[in-house]
Protein backbone atom coordinates (compact mmCIF):
# COMPACT_ATOMS: atom_id res chain seq x y z
CA UNK A 1 0.00 0.00 0.00
CA UNK A 2 2.77 2.41 0.96
CA UNK A 3 4.74 1.54 -2.20
CA UNK A 4 1.66 2.08 -4.37
CA UNK A 5 1.06 5.50 -2.81
CA UNK A 6 4.69 6.43 -3.40
CA UNK A 7 4.49 5.51 -7.09
CA UNK A 8 1.20 7.36 -7.45
CA UNK A 9 2.74 10.46 -5.88
CA UNK A 10 5.82 10.27 -8.12
CA UNK A 11 3.70 9.82 -11.25
CA UNK A 12 1.55 12.78 -10.24
CA UNK A 13 4.64 14.95 -9.71
CA UNK A 14 6.03 13.93 -13.11
CA UNK A 15 2.72 14.73 -14.85
CA UNK A 16 2.44 18.15 -13.16
CA UNK A 17 6.07 19.05 -13.95
CA UNK A 18 5.64 17.89 -17.55
CA UNK A 19 2.65 20.18 -18.10
CA UNK A 20 4.49 23.01 -16.36
CA UNK A 21 7.48 22.44 -18.65
CA UNK A 22 5.23 22.62 -21.73
CA UNK A 23 3.86 25.95 -20.52
CA UNK A 24 7.21 27.52 -19.61
CA UNK A 25 9.28 29.60 -22.00
CA UNK A 26 10.22 33.13 -23.08
CA UNK A 27 6.96 33.47 -25.04
CA UNK A 28 4.05 34.21 -22.64
CA UNK A 29 1.51 31.76 -24.05
CA UNK A 30 -1.59 31.07 -21.90
CA UNK A 31 -2.13 27.50 -20.70
CA UNK A 32 -5.35 27.06 -22.66
CA UNK A 33 -3.78 28.22 -25.92
CA UNK A 34 -0.69 26.03 -25.39
CA UNK A 35 -2.70 22.86 -24.78
CA UNK A 36 -5.06 23.63 -27.68
CA UNK A 37 -2.14 24.21 -30.07
CA UNK A 38 -0.38 21.05 -28.83
CA UNK A 39 -3.42 18.84 -29.40
CA UNK A 40 -4.97 20.43 -32.48
CA UNK A 41 -2.14 22.32 -34.20
CA UNK A 42 -4.58 24.93 -35.49
CA UNK A 43 -2.59 27.99 -34.38
CA UNK A 44 0.59 27.57 -36.41
CA UNK A 45 2.82 29.99 -34.48
CA UNK A 46 1.87 28.67 -31.03
CA UNK A 47 1.90 25.06 -32.23
CA UNK A 48 5.42 25.57 -33.60
CA UNK A 49 6.65 26.87 -30.23
CA UNK A 50 4.98 24.15 -28.19
CA UNK A 51 5.59 21.19 -30.47
CA UNK A 52 9.06 21.98 -31.84
CA UNK A 53 10.69 23.74 -28.86
CA UNK A 54 8.96 22.90 -25.58
CA UNK A 55 7.74 19.35 -26.26
CA UNK A 56 11.17 17.92 -27.25
CA UNK A 57 12.77 19.53 -24.20
CA UNK A 58 10.10 18.10 -21.91
CA UNK A 59 10.31 14.61 -23.41
CA UNK A 60 14.10 14.57 -23.21
CA UNK A 61 14.10 15.75 -19.59
CA UNK A 62 11.61 13.01 -18.73
CA UNK A 63 13.50 10.24 -20.58
CA UNK A 64 16.98 11.28 -19.49
CA UNK A 65 15.97 11.77 -15.86
CA UNK A 66 14.28 8.36 -15.81
CA UNK A 67 17.37 6.76 -17.41
CA UNK A 68 19.76 8.25 -14.86
CA UNK A 69 17.58 7.37 -11.88
CA UNK A 70 16.88 3.82 -13.09
CA UNK A 71 20.49 3.05 -14.01
CA UNK A 72 21.73 4.45 -10.70
CA UNK A 73 19.37 2.18 -8.75
CA UNK A 74 20.29 -0.84 -10.91
CA UNK A 75 24.04 -0.31 -10.52
CA UNK A 76 23.79 0.25 -6.78
CA UNK A 77 21.87 -3.02 -6.50
CA UNK A 78 24.19 -5.00 -8.79
CA UNK A 79 27.47 -3.65 -7.40
CA UNK A 80 26.05 -3.58 -3.85
CA UNK A 81 27.67 -0.18 -3.52
CA UNK A 82 25.47 2.70 -2.32
CA UNK A 83 27.81 5.24 -3.94
CA UNK A 84 27.62 3.74 -7.44
CA UNK A 85 26.18 5.85 -10.26
CA UNK A 86 26.06 5.55 -14.08
CA UNK A 87 29.35 7.39 -14.65
CA UNK A 88 31.21 4.65 -12.77
CA UNK A 89 31.21 2.47 -15.92
CA UNK A 90 32.83 5.15 -18.08
CA UNK A 91 29.78 5.44 -20.34
CA UNK A 92 29.21 9.16 -19.82
CA UNK A 93 32.90 10.04 -20.23
CA UNK A 94 33.22 7.93 -23.40
CA UNK A 95 30.03 9.36 -24.90
CA UNK A 96 31.34 12.84 -24.13
CA UNK A 97 34.62 11.97 -25.85
CA UNK A 98 32.72 10.86 -28.96
CA UNK A 99 30.88 14.18 -29.05
CA UNK A 100 34.13 16.08 -28.49
CA UNK A 101 35.69 14.29 -31.49
CA UNK A 102 32.69 15.30 -33.63
CA UNK A 103 33.09 18.95 -32.60
CA UNK A 104 36.90 18.94 -32.84
CA UNK A 105 36.98 17.45 -36.34
CA UNK A 106 34.19 19.67 -37.64
CA UNK A 107 31.83 16.77 -38.33
CA UNK A 108 29.12 18.41 -36.23
CA UNK A 109 29.15 21.41 -38.61
CA UNK A 110 29.00 19.31 -41.76
CA UNK A 111 26.34 16.94 -40.40
CA UNK A 112 24.33 18.13 -37.36
CA UNK A 113 23.46 14.60 -36.17
CA UNK A 114 27.14 13.61 -36.20
CA UNK A 115 27.48 14.82 -32.60
CA UNK A 116 24.86 12.53 -31.02
CA UNK A 117 25.82 9.64 -33.32
CA UNK A 118 29.51 9.91 -32.38
CA UNK A 119 28.52 10.12 -28.72
CA UNK A 120 26.48 6.93 -29.07
CA UNK A 121 29.47 5.26 -30.74
CA UNK A 122 31.66 6.32 -27.81
CA UNK A 123 29.20 4.73 -25.36
CA UNK A 124 29.24 1.46 -27.34
CA UNK A 125 33.05 1.40 -27.39
CA UNK A 126 33.13 1.94 -23.62
CA UNK A 127 31.06 -1.22 -23.06
CA UNK A 128 33.49 -3.39 -24.99
CA UNK A 129 36.48 -1.78 -23.27
CA UNK A 130 34.99 -2.39 -19.82
CA UNK A 131 34.20 -6.01 -20.64
CA UNK A 132 37.63 -6.50 -22.23
CA UNK A 133 39.46 -5.05 -19.23
CA UNK A 134 37.31 -6.79 -16.65
CA UNK A 135 37.54 -10.18 -18.38
CA UNK A 136 35.09 -13.03 -18.66
CA UNK A 137 33.25 -13.85 -15.44
CA UNK A 138 34.56 -10.68 -13.81
CA UNK A 139 33.57 -9.72 -10.30
CA UNK A 140 31.76 -6.49 -9.47
CA UNK A 141 35.05 -5.01 -8.23
CA UNK A 142 36.76 -5.78 -11.56
CA UNK A 143 33.91 -4.05 -13.43
CA UNK A 144 34.27 -0.96 -11.21
CA UNK A 145 38.04 -0.82 -11.75
CA UNK A 146 37.61 -1.25 -15.51
CA UNK A 147 35.02 1.53 -15.52
CA UNK A 148 37.37 3.84 -13.62
CA UNK A 149 40.15 3.09 -16.12
CA UNK A 150 37.88 3.83 -19.12
CA UNK A 151 36.64 7.03 -17.45
CA UNK A 152 40.21 8.20 -16.84
CA UNK A 153 41.24 7.42 -20.41
CA UNK A 154 38.23 9.20 -21.92
CA UNK A 155 38.77 12.20 -19.62
CA UNK A 156 42.44 12.40 -20.61
CA UNK A 157 41.60 12.27 -24.32
CA UNK A 158 38.96 14.97 -23.88
CA UNK A 159 41.46 17.19 -22.04
CA UNK A 160 43.98 16.58 -24.83
CA UNK A 161 41.45 17.69 -27.45
CA UNK A 162 40.81 20.89 -25.50
CA UNK A 163 44.53 21.47 -25.03
CA UNK A 164 45.53 21.19 -28.69
CA UNK A 165 42.39 22.65 -30.24
CA UNK A 166 43.52 25.33 -32.73
CA UNK A 167 40.08 26.92 -32.81
CA UNK A 168 39.04 28.72 -29.59
CA UNK A 169 35.40 28.68 -30.69
CA UNK A 170 35.49 24.88 -31.04
CA UNK A 171 37.06 24.61 -27.59
CA UNK A 172 34.34 26.85 -26.15
CA UNK A 173 31.64 24.76 -27.85
CA UNK A 174 33.17 21.60 -26.37
CA UNK A 175 33.19 23.10 -22.87
CA UNK A 176 29.60 24.33 -23.11
CA UNK A 177 28.38 20.98 -24.47
CA UNK A 178 30.08 19.07 -21.65
CA UNK A 179 28.26 21.20 -19.06
CA UNK A 180 24.97 19.55 -20.09
CA UNK A 181 21.86 21.21 -21.45
CA UNK A 182 18.48 20.50 -23.07
CA UNK A 183 18.26 23.80 -24.92
CA UNK A 184 17.81 23.84 -28.71
CA UNK A 185 16.93 20.15 -28.97
CA UNK A 186 14.32 18.97 -31.47
CA UNK A 187 12.06 16.00 -32.10
CA UNK A 188 14.82 14.62 -34.35
CA UNK A 189 16.99 14.19 -31.24
CA UNK A 190 14.07 12.55 -29.41
CA UNK A 191 13.52 10.08 -32.26
CA UNK A 192 17.25 9.34 -32.49
CA UNK A 193 17.78 8.36 -28.85
CA UNK A 194 14.34 7.04 -27.84
CA UNK A 195 14.93 3.46 -29.15
CA UNK A 196 18.25 3.17 -27.27
CA UNK A 197 16.73 4.57 -24.09
CA UNK A 198 13.72 2.23 -24.20
CA UNK A 199 15.96 -0.80 -24.84
CA UNK A 200 18.11 0.23 -21.87
CA UNK A 201 15.03 0.58 -19.67
CA UNK A 202 13.82 -2.92 -20.60
CA UNK A 203 17.23 -4.44 -19.80
CA UNK A 204 17.52 -2.75 -16.43
CA UNK A 205 13.91 -3.39 -15.36
CA UNK A 206 14.37 -7.09 -16.12
CA UNK A 207 16.99 -7.24 -13.35
CA UNK A 208 14.46 -6.83 -10.52
CA UNK A 209 14.31 -10.44 -9.32
CA UNK A 210 18.07 -10.95 -9.72
CA UNK A 211 18.88 -7.83 -7.70
CA UNK A 212 16.55 -8.98 -4.93
CA UNK A 213 18.42 -12.30 -4.84
CA UNK A 214 21.83 -10.57 -4.79
CA UNK A 215 20.96 -8.95 -1.46
CA UNK A 216 21.50 -12.44 0.02
CA UNK A 217 24.99 -12.66 -1.52
CA UNK A 218 26.43 -13.96 -4.80
CA UNK A 219 26.50 -17.62 -3.73
CA UNK A 220 22.92 -17.55 -2.50
CA UNK A 221 21.79 -15.80 -5.68
CA UNK A 222 23.44 -18.46 -7.86
CA UNK A 223 21.82 -21.22 -5.80
CA UNK A 224 18.46 -19.57 -6.59
CA UNK A 225 19.15 -19.85 -10.32
CA UNK A 226 20.49 -16.34 -10.97
CA UNK A 227 23.14 -16.14 -13.69
CA UNK A 228 25.69 -13.57 -12.49
CA UNK A 229 27.22 -13.18 -15.96
CA UNK A 230 23.77 -12.44 -17.44
CA UNK A 231 23.08 -9.90 -14.69
CA UNK A 232 26.42 -8.23 -15.39
CA UNK A 233 25.77 -8.00 -19.12
CA UNK A 234 22.26 -6.61 -18.64
CA UNK A 235 23.46 -4.05 -16.08
CA UNK A 236 26.36 -2.86 -18.23
CA UNK A 237 24.55 -2.91 -21.58
CA UNK A 238 21.35 -1.42 -20.16
CA UNK A 239 23.25 1.44 -18.54
CA UNK A 240 25.33 2.02 -21.66
CA UNK A 241 22.25 2.07 -23.88
CA UNK A 242 20.08 4.53 -21.96
CA UNK A 243 22.79 6.67 -20.33
CA UNK A 244 24.94 6.74 -23.47
CA UNK A 245 21.95 7.90 -25.50
CA UNK A 246 21.10 10.48 -22.84
CA UNK A 247 24.64 11.87 -22.85
CA UNK A 248 24.60 11.93 -26.64
CA UNK A 249 21.88 14.59 -26.75
CA UNK A 250 22.21 16.39 -23.42
CA UNK A 251 25.89 16.24 -22.50
CA UNK A 252 27.14 15.14 -19.10
CA UNK A 253 24.49 15.43 -16.38
CA UNK A 254 25.73 14.00 -13.12
CA UNK A 255 24.55 13.07 -9.62
CA UNK A 256 20.93 12.27 -10.56
CA UNK A 257 21.68 8.54 -10.52
CA UNK A 258 23.29 8.87 -7.11
CA UNK A 259 20.86 11.21 -5.37
CA UNK A 260 17.48 9.77 -6.41
CA UNK A 261 17.95 6.13 -5.25
CA UNK A 262 19.25 7.33 -1.88
CA UNK A 263 16.26 9.60 -1.34
CA UNK A 264 13.76 6.88 -2.26
CA UNK A 265 15.42 3.83 -0.69
CA UNK A 266 14.06 4.46 2.84
CA UNK A 267 10.56 4.78 1.35
CA UNK A 268 10.53 1.54 -0.66
CA UNK A 269 12.26 -0.80 1.78
CA UNK A 270 15.08 -3.27 1.21
CA UNK A 271 13.91 -4.68 -2.14
CA UNK A 272 15.99 -3.32 -5.07
CA UNK A 273 13.30 -4.36 -7.56
CA UNK A 274 10.90 -1.82 -6.08
CA UNK A 275 13.58 0.87 -6.13
CA UNK A 276 14.06 0.53 -9.90
CA UNK A 277 10.63 1.82 -10.94
CA UNK A 278 10.51 4.42 -8.17
CA UNK A 279 13.95 5.76 -9.12
CA UNK A 280 12.92 6.05 -12.77
CA UNK A 281 9.97 8.30 -11.87
CA UNK A 282 12.05 10.11 -9.24
CA UNK A 283 14.83 10.81 -11.73
CA UNK A 284 12.33 12.12 -14.27
CA UNK A 285 10.80 14.41 -11.64
CA UNK A 286 14.20 15.70 -10.50
CA UNK A 287 15.45 16.51 -14.00
CA UNK A 288 12.16 18.08 -15.06
CA UNK A 289 12.26 20.25 -11.93
CA UNK A 290 15.92 21.17 -12.44
CA UNK A 291 15.28 22.12 -16.07
CA UNK A 292 12.37 24.32 -14.98
CA UNK A 293 14.62 26.06 -12.44
CA UNK A 294 17.19 26.67 -15.19
CA UNK A 295 14.58 28.17 -17.51
CA UNK A 296 12.89 30.32 -14.86
CA UNK A 297 15.92 31.74 -13.03
CA UNK A 298 18.18 32.86 -15.88
CA UNK A 299 16.23 33.86 -18.98
CA UNK A 300 19.10 35.54 -20.85
CA UNK A 301 22.30 33.55 -20.33
CA UNK A 302 20.82 30.19 -19.32
CA UNK A 303 22.47 28.24 -16.51
CA UNK A 304 23.62 24.85 -17.78
CA UNK A 305 21.58 21.90 -16.51
CA UNK A 306 24.64 19.82 -15.62
CA UNK A 307 25.94 22.65 -13.47
CA UNK A 308 22.70 22.83 -11.51
CA UNK A 309 22.54 19.05 -10.90
CA UNK A 310 26.16 19.15 -9.73
CA UNK A 311 25.32 21.98 -7.31
CA UNK A 312 22.49 19.82 -5.96
CA UNK A 313 24.43 16.57 -5.92
CA UNK A 314 27.79 17.63 -4.48
CA UNK A 315 26.44 18.67 -1.04
CA UNK A 316 24.31 15.51 -1.00
CA UNK A 317 27.41 13.43 -1.73
CA UNK A 318 29.26 15.10 1.16
CA UNK A 319 26.28 14.39 3.45
CA UNK A 320 26.46 10.72 2.46
CA UNK A 321 30.14 10.59 3.35
CA UNK A 322 29.53 12.03 6.83
CA UNK A 323 26.54 9.72 7.28
CA UNK A 324 28.60 6.59 6.62
CA UNK A 325 31.46 7.89 8.74
CA UNK A 326 29.09 8.24 11.71
CA UNK A 327 27.84 4.70 11.14
CA UNK A 328 31.41 3.37 11.34
CA UNK A 329 32.14 5.12 14.63
N, C-alpha and C positions, 0 to 999 in steps of 0.2 A: 504493500500500500504506500509506504513512504517513498520507495523507489519510483512508483508510478507517478506520484505527485511531483517528485523532483523532475522527471522527464517532461511532464505536462508544463511545469513552470519554465523549464529551459526552452521548450518549443514555443511557448507563448512569448518569451523574451525575444527569441530569434525572429518570430513573425512581426512583432512590434518594431524591432530595430530595422528589419528589412523594409517595411513600409516607410519608416522615418528616413531611411537612406534614399529611397526613391523620391522622397519629397524635398530632399536637401540639396541645395546648389546655389550658385551665384544668381541664377534667374529666379525671381520671386513668383513661382507658379502656385496657385492655390491647390489644395489637396484634391478637391473635386475635379478640377481641370486636369491634373496630373493623372489621376486614376482613369478618367474618361479617355484621355489621349492614349494611355498605355493599353487599354482594353479594346478601344475602337479604332484608333489611329486616324480619326477624322480631322483633327487639328494638326496639320502637317508640322508646323514649327514646334509646338509643344511635344508632339509625338516624337519628333527627332531628338529633342533634348532628353526626354524620359527614356526612350527605347535605345538610343545609340550612345548616350553618355552615362546616365544614372543607372540603368538596368545592368549593363555589363559590370560596372563597379560593384554594385550590390551583389550580383551573382558570384563574382570572383572573391569578394570578402567572405561570403558565406562558405564557398567551397574550400578556399584556402584555410580559413579558420578551422573548419571541420577537419581538414586533412592534418593540420598541425596538432590539434587536440587529440585526435584519434591515434595518430602515429606515436605521440608522446606517451599515451596510456599503454599502447601495445608494447613499446620498447621497454618501458618501466616494468611491465609484467614479465616480458620475456627475459630481460637481462637481470631481473630482480634487483634493480638499482633505482632507488627513488629519485636520483639526480639525472637519470638518462633523459635525453630529448632527441628529436630527429637529427640535429646536426652532428650527433656523436658518430654517425656512420659515414660522414664525409659527403653526404648527398648534396646538401646545400652549398658547401664550398666548391664541389666539383661542377654543379650546375652554374654557379656564379662564374667559375673559370670559363666554362663554355660560352657564356654570354659576353664575358670580357674579350675572348678571342674574336667573337663576331664584331664587337665594337672596334677593337684594335686593328683588325684587318680591313675594316670598311665594308664587310659583308652586310652589316645592318643597314647601311645607306643604300646599297645596291638592291637589297631584298629585305623589306621590313620584317618578314617572319623569320629571317635568318637568326635573329637574336633568341627568340624562344626555342627554335629548333636546335640550335647549338647548345643551349642550356639543357634541353632534354637529353641530347647526346652525351653531355658531360655527366649527367645523373646516371645514365646507363653504364658508362665507363666506370664510374665509381663502384657500382655493384660488383662488376667483375674483378676490379682491383681488390676490393674488400674480401671477396671469396677466395681469390688467388692468394692473398697474403695470409688469410686466416687458415686456409687449408681445408681439406675434406674432413667432415666430422669435428669441426672446430668447436671449442667451448665458447661460452658467452664472453669470457675474458679475452680470448683471442680475437673475437669479432670487434670488441671495443678497441683493442690495441690497433687492429688493422684500420678501423675507422679513424682513429686519431692520426695514424700515419698518412692516410689519404687526405684528411683535412689539412694537415701540415703541408703536404706537397702542393695541394691546390692553392692554399693560401700563399705559399712562396711563389708559385707561378703567377698568381694574380699580382702580387707585389712587384715582381719582375716586369710584368707588362706595364704597370704604372710607372716604374722607374725609368724604363727605356722608351716610353711613348714619345715620339717626336712632335706629336700634335697636342697642345695643352687642352684644346676643346674636347678631344677624344678622351683624355685623362679625366677631365671634369665630368664627362658623360658617364664614364665607368664608375666614378665615385658616387655620383647621384643615383645611378641604377642600383648599386650595391647597398644603398641605404634603405631600399624597399619602398614601393609606392604602388597604388592602384589607379593613379591619375592617368588619363589619356588611353585607357584600355577600351577595346571594342568587343563586339560580339564575335569577331574573328578569333580573338584570343580565347574567349570562352569556349568556342567550338574546338579550338586546337587542343586545349588541355583537359577538357571535360572527360574524354574517354580514358585518359591515363589516370585521372583522379578517381573516377568511379571504379576502375579496375583495382587501384590501390585500396580503396575502401572495402571492396569485397574480400580481398586477401586478408586484410587486417581484422575485419569483423568475423572471419571464419576461424580466428584463433581463440575465440572465447573459451571453449571447453578446455583446450590445451593449456591456456594460461591459468585457468582455475586449478588444473592438475599440477602445474609447476609450482604452485604455492606449497605443495607437500614435499618438494624436492625433485631433482632430475630422476633419481632411481625410482621413486614412487610413481612419477608420471609415466615413465617407460613401462612399468609393471601394469599400468592402467591402459596401455595400448597407444600411448602418445609417441609419435615419431619425432624425436628432437631435431633431426636434420630437416624434416618437412617444416616444422615450426620455424626453424632458423631461416629457411628459404622464403617462407611466406612473410615473415617479419621484415627481412631485408628488402625483398622485392616490392612488398606492399608499401613500405616507407619510401623507397626510391621512386616508385611510380607516382604516388600522390604528392609527396613533398618535392620531388624533382620537377614535376609539372608546375607546382605552385611557385617554386623559385624561378622557373622559366619565364613567368609572366609578371611576377611581382617583386623580384629581387629577394634579398635575404631578409626574412622577418623572423626574429628569434624570440625565445622565451615563452611563446604561447604553449608549445608542447610540454614545457616544464611546469608552468604556473597552473594551467587548467586542471590536470589530473590531481595535483596536490590539493587544490581548493575543493574538488568534488569527492575525493577519496573518503573523507570522514562521513560523507552523506550517503554513500552507496554501500559501505561495508567493505568486507575483506575479499569480495569476489571480483577479480579483474575483468571478467566478462561483462559485468554490469557497468564498470567504469568506462569501457570502450564507447558505448553509445552515448553515455552522459558526457564524456569528454568531447565527442564530436560536436554535440549541440553547444556545449560550453565554449569550445574554441570558436565556433561560428559566432556566438553572441559576443565574445571578447573582441574579435577582430572587426565585426560590424560596429561595435561601440567605439573602438579605437579609431576606425576610419571616420566615423561621425565627428569625433573630437577634433581630428585633424582638419576636417572640412569646415567646422564651425569656429575654430579658434583663430586660424590664420588664413584669411581669405586671399590675400595677395600672394605672398611667398609661402606656399604650403609646407608645413612641417612634414617630413618624411615619416611614413607609417612605421618603418623599421626602427627609427629613432624613438618614437613614442613607446613601442612595445618593449624596447630595451630599457627605457626609463621606468616602465612599470615592472619589468622582470628583474632587473638588477637588485633593487632593494628586497624583493621577495626572495631572491637567491641568497642574499646575505642573511635574511631571517631564517631560512632553512638551515644554513650552516650553524647559526647560534642555537637553533632548536635541537639539532642532533648533538652538538657539543654538550648541551645541558643534559641530554639523555645518557651520555657516556659518563658523566660525573657521578 
